[in-house]
């Protein structure tokens, strides 16, 4: 089966999630991706460990379909290896502040001097310009500075998402930008710098709230899981767990009033439109909570589905993995890894093409698993490789 990015070589200097997952998405579509990490393994390899050697859950997800080389890029011999690799590459993915890239010789100007048509995809916390550009940051910092953490939770306790939504969204945007640059290079013959940042991504995710504040100055405050611009839209307890119900728009509200036996609310001015229903959402959530209280999750969801009202279960991670739709739809890919007692469920690529699909075909690499073969591909003989290993460059 042909692949969209067959013949494209990517060097992945990324760490943690945003950079590595960007490169993983390119690998899913057939690019050859080489992960370059520190001798002994980079720190992101060991976050949330799940294997006997300590490889982490997010590492397995963000580094599938790649080969691995370990390399000390602070050493002159390591820089020479990088230069040889860049000459053979189409894309370089990095996620570091601008000065760090300059210090390591991984900035666009330096890499362009090695290969004129190189595409350099730069992911950082705050972007390449502005007073915060040299700061480091993680997903949670982007969430917090976007306004979304403030609006989540309750007035006494701001709450961030416990999954790295900003990291993964930044990776997807970076992969899209990289694909655009590769497409443009086909006609111009030129490379370019692709840039994305956690903060910019987080601002995009929070853009509705930011635009509303810019236009109207409403000064919204957090109200838990309740939607401030529609209702009832909230998370409700049922006899055996929790469900989410989202009533947005007049048609859904009319169906909901019929479901709960409150058609009189259609003539109540407090609920005349979505904004009014959001402002008076506490009352609507109380009504819906009463409707849910004595129903099981399946009973409530079946009735809501019959009324064509968007709703779903609040799952634990274990329940997610057991869901029949998730398993039947191919959203999970079972993958072996050294040191795992059983195959692990990686999440499949988030988009599929009918004729040239993205696929997980190989597990994440072990530390430096492909170092020798990659060095041989760029011209190092066995004696030179042995010398690099003796000097702890690899």
ABEGO torsion letter per residue (X at the ends): XBBAABGBBBBBABBEAAAAAAAAAAAAAGBBBBBBBBBGEBAAAABGBABAAGBBAAAAAAABGBBBBBBBAABAAAAAAAAAAAAABABBBBBBBAAAAAAAGABAAAAAAABAABBBBBBBAAEABEAAAABBBBAAAAAAAAGAAAABEBAABBBBBABBAAAAAAAAAAAAAAAAAAAAAAAAGBBBBBBBBAAAAAAAAAAAAAAAAAAAGAGBBBAEABBAABOBBBBBBBAAEBBBBBBBEAAAAAAAAAAAGBAAAAABAAAABAAAAAAAAAAAAAAAAAAAAABBAAAAAAAAAAAGBBBBBBBBAAAAAABAAAAAAGABBBBBBBGBABBBBBBBBABBBAABBBBBABBBBBBGAAAAAAAAAAGBBAAAAAAAAAAGAX
